[in-house]
Each structure stands twice: as C-alpha cells, then as structure tokens.
Amino acid sequence: MRNLLSLLGLGLVGALTACAAPATATAPPAQAVVAVTQQTCGTHVVAGDADNGSTVCVVAGSDVSILLSATGASSWSTPAVTGHVLGPPMPLPTPYGRVGWQFRTIAAGRAEISTTRPGCPSAADCPAVAYHLYVTVR
C-alpha cells in the first residue's frame, strides 16, 4: 500500500512539473509580423492621457472616446475637431478627477481632436497643456 501511494505521489509531482514547464518560444510566421505592423481599426476606441499625440484607427459607424485626468480646479476645454469624419464631442459621465467625451464616426477619412487645460492655477505663470489625438476612420 505504501509503495502504491509513493508511486501515485511521484506521478502527481511529475504531472505538475510537466504542466509548469515554460512553453518554448517560436518565431511568428512572417505573415503575422506584417499584420502586427499594420494599424488595426477598433469599433469602440478609448484614448487616455498616455495617448497624447497618437493616431488611432476607428471603424466607420462606431465611436472614439477620450478620457483625461483633470487636476484640481483646472479642467480640459471642450475638444475641437478638425475634418468632417467625427461628430461633435458628447460629454461622458466620469469619476471625480477625470473628464471625457465621445465622438461618433460619420464618414471615412482623418480628423484631429484637440483640447487644452491650464498648466497651473495661474495661466499667466505657465503655458497651457495641450492634448491632440489623430483619428483615422475606415
């Protein structure tokens, strides 16, 4: 009986060790590398503070949202939109310390969303902080 339990224990340890072994990495096929470098388009794209200056791709007929951090009494201005591919900014309900807007995509093409906020309590003391998001609608 003791030998049987020992064998079962060794088998269990062997099975767990085999499951815990790291998988060997393999190089992705060349076709997958090409696909990764091409920008994919999302249906509900959300951009944040870290995406300032970035370009996002959105599927026509969907939406793009921006969620930004507000500091103290200084908040972001209502975003301006260039181009004719996005609808007007619609304010989003956000938790304290955040602001956000959603834009409906209305046509294929390119647009820029920009907004600013004071860099410090007294705007005369320091320049405004700018946020730009470039949008491609396909």
The 8 nearest C-alpha neighbors of each residue, nearest first, counted from 0:
[[1, 3, 2, 4, 5, 6, 7, 8],
 [0, 2, 4, 3, 5, 6, 7, 8],
 [3, 1, 5, 0, 4, 6, 7, 8],
 [2, 4, 0, 6, 1, 5, 7, 8],
 [5, 3, 7, 1, 6, 2, 8, 0],
 [6, 4, 2, 8, 3, 7, 9, 1],
 [5, 7, 9, 3, 8, 4, 10, 2],
 [6, 8, 4, 10, 5, 9, 11, 3],
 [9, 7, 5, 11, 10, 6, 4, 12],
 [10, 8, 12, 6, 11, 7, 13, 5],
 [9, 11, 7, 13, 8, 12, 6, 14],
 [10, 12, 8, 14, 13, 9, 7, 15],
 [13, 11, 9, 15, 14, 10, 16, 8],
 [14, 12, 10, 16, 11, 15, 9, 17],
 [13, 15, 11, 17, 16, 12, 10, 18],
 [16, 14, 18, 12, 17, 13, 19, 11],
 [17, 15, 19, 13, 18, 14, 12, 20],
 [16, 18, 14, 20, 15, 19, 13, 12],
 [19, 17, 15, 16, 20, 14, 21, 13],
 [18, 20, 16, 17, 15, 21, 14, 22],
 [21, 19, 17, 18, 16, 22, 15, 23],
 [22, 20, 19, 23, 18, 24, 17, 16],
 [21, 23, 24, 20, 19, 25, 18, 17],
 [22, 24, 21, 25, 20, 26, 19, 27],
 [25, 23, 22, 26, 21, 27, 20, 28],
 [24, 26, 27, 23, 28, 22, 29, 21],
 [25, 27, 28, 24, 29, 32, 31, 23],
 [28, 26, 31, 25, 29, 32, 30, 24],
 [27, 29, 30, 31, 26, 32, 25, 33],
 [30, 28, 32, 31, 27, 33, 26, 34],
 [29, 31, 33, 28, 32, 34, 27, 35],
 [32, 30, 34, 33, 28, 29, 27, 35],
 [33, 31, 29, 35, 34, 30, 36, 28],
 [32, 34, 30, 36, 31, 35, 29, 37],
 [35, 33, 31, 37, 32, 36, 30, 38],
 [34, 36, 32, 33, 37, 31, 38, 39],
 [35, 37, 33, 34, 38, 32, 31, 39],
 [38, 36, 34, 35, 39, 33, 32, 40],
 [37, 39, 36, 40, 56, 35, 34, 55],
 [38, 40, 37, 56, 41, 57, 35, 34],
 [39, 41, 56, 57, 58, 38, 42, 137],
 [42, 40, 57, 43, 44, 58, 56, 39],
 [41, 43, 61, 58, 57, 44, 62, 40],
 [44, 42, 62, 41, 63, 61, 45, 57],
 [43, 45, 63, 41, 42, 64, 62, 46],
 [44, 46, 64, 65, 63, 43, 47, 66],
 [47, 45, 65, 50, 64, 66, 44, 48],
 [46, 48, 66, 50, 67, 49, 65, 45],
 [47, 49, 67, 50, 51, 68, 46, 66],
 [48, 50, 47, 51, 46, 53, 52, 67],
 [49, 51, 53, 47, 48, 46, 52, 132],
 [52, 50, 130, 131, 53, 49, 48, 132],
 [53, 51, 131, 132, 50, 54, 130, 133],
 [54, 52, 50, 51, 132, 133, 55, 131],
 [53, 55, 133, 134, 132, 56, 52, 135],
 [56, 54, 134, 135, 133, 57, 53, 40],
 [55, 57, 40, 135, 136, 134, 41, 39],
 [58, 56, 40, 41, 136, 42, 135, 59],
 [57, 59, 137, 42, 136, 40, 41, 61],
 [60, 58, 104, 137, 61, 136, 106, 107],
 [59, 61, 104, 105, 58, 62, 103, 106],
 [62, 60, 42, 59, 104, 58, 103, 43],
 [63, 61, 103, 43, 104, 102, 42, 44],
 [62, 64, 44, 102, 43, 45, 101, 103],
 [65, 63, 101, 45, 100, 102, 46, 44],
 [64, 66, 46, 99, 100, 47, 45, 67],
 [67, 65, 99, 47, 98, 46, 64, 97],
 [66, 68, 98, 48, 47, 97, 99, 65],
 [69, 67, 97, 96, 98, 70, 48, 66],
 [68, 70, 96, 74, 97, 67, 73, 98],
 [69, 71, 73, 72, 68, 96, 74, 97],
 [72, 70, 73, 69, 96, 74, 120, 119],
 [71, 73, 70, 74, 120, 69, 119, 117],
 [74, 72, 71, 70, 117, 116, 69, 120],
 [73, 75, 69, 116, 72, 70, 76, 117],
 [74, 76, 116, 115, 114, 77, 69, 73],
 [77, 75, 115, 114, 78, 116, 74, 79],
 [76, 78, 114, 75, 79, 88, 115, 100],
 [79, 77, 114, 113, 76, 112, 80, 88],
 [78, 80, 113, 112, 114, 77, 81, 88],
 [79, 81, 112, 111, 78, 113, 82, 110],
 [82, 80, 111, 110, 112, 79, 83, 85],
 [81, 83, 110, 84, 109, 80, 111, 85],
 [82, 84, 85, 81, 110, 106, 86, 105],
 [83, 85, 106, 105, 104, 82, 108, 107],
 [86, 84, 104, 105, 103, 83, 102, 87],
 [85, 87, 103, 102, 104, 105, 88, 84],
 [86, 88, 102, 89, 85, 80, 103, 101],
 [89, 87, 102, 100, 101, 90, 86, 78],
 [88, 90, 101, 100, 87, 102, 91, 99],
 [91, 89, 100, 99, 88, 101, 92, 98],
 [92, 90, 100, 99, 93, 89, 101, 98],
 [91, 93, 90, 94, 99, 98, 100, 97],
 [94, 92, 97, 98, 91, 99, 95, 96],
 [93, 95, 97, 96, 92, 98, 99, 91],
 [96, 94, 97, 93, 98, 69, 68, 92],
 [95, 97, 69, 68, 94, 70, 98, 71],
 [98, 96, 68, 69, 67, 95, 93, 94],
 [99, 97, 67, 66, 93, 68, 69, 96],
 [98, 100, 66, 91, 65, 90, 67, 93],
 [99, 101, 90, 91, 89, 65, 64, 88],
 [100, 102, 64, 89, 88, 63, 90, 65],
 [101, 103, 88, 63, 86, 62, 85, 64],
 [102, 104, 62, 86, 85, 61, 105, 63],
 [105, 103, 85, 60, 62, 59, 61, 84],
 [104, 106, 84, 85, 60, 103, 86, 59],
 [107, 105, 84, 104, 59, 108, 136, 85],
 [108, 106, 136, 137, 84, 59, 109, 105],
 [107, 109, 136, 135, 84, 106, 137, 110],
 [110, 108, 135, 134, 136, 84, 82, 107],
 [111, 109, 82, 134, 81, 133, 84, 135],
 [110, 112, 133, 81, 80, 132, 134, 113],
 [111, 113, 80, 132, 131, 79, 78, 133],
 [114, 112, 131, 79, 78, 130, 111, 132],
 [113, 115, 78, 130, 76, 129, 75, 79],
 [116, 114, 129, 75, 128, 76, 130, 127],
 [117, 115, 75, 128, 127, 74, 76, 118],
 [116, 118, 127, 119, 122, 73, 128, 126],
 [117, 119, 127, 128, 126, 125, 116, 122],
 [118, 120, 117, 121, 122, 125, 124, 73],
 [121, 119, 122, 73, 117, 118, 72, 124],
 [120, 122, 123, 124, 119, 125, 117, 118],
 [121, 123, 124, 125, 117, 119, 120, 126],
 [122, 124, 121, 125, 126, 119, 120, 117],
 [125, 123, 122, 121, 126, 119, 120, 118],
 [124, 126, 122, 123, 118, 119, 127, 121],
 [127, 125, 118, 122, 128, 117, 124, 123],
 [126, 128, 117, 118, 116, 115, 129, 125],
 [127, 129, 118, 116, 115, 117, 126, 130],
 [130, 128, 115, 114, 127, 131, 116, 113],
 [129, 131, 114, 51, 113, 115, 132, 128],
 [132, 130, 113, 52, 51, 112, 133, 129],
 [131, 133, 112, 52, 53, 111, 51, 54],
 [132, 134, 54, 111, 110, 53, 55, 112],
 [135, 133, 55, 110, 109, 54, 56, 111],
 [134, 136, 109, 56, 108, 55, 57, 137],
 [135, 137, 107, 57, 108, 59, 58, 56],
 [136, 107, 58, 59, 57, 135, 108, 56]]
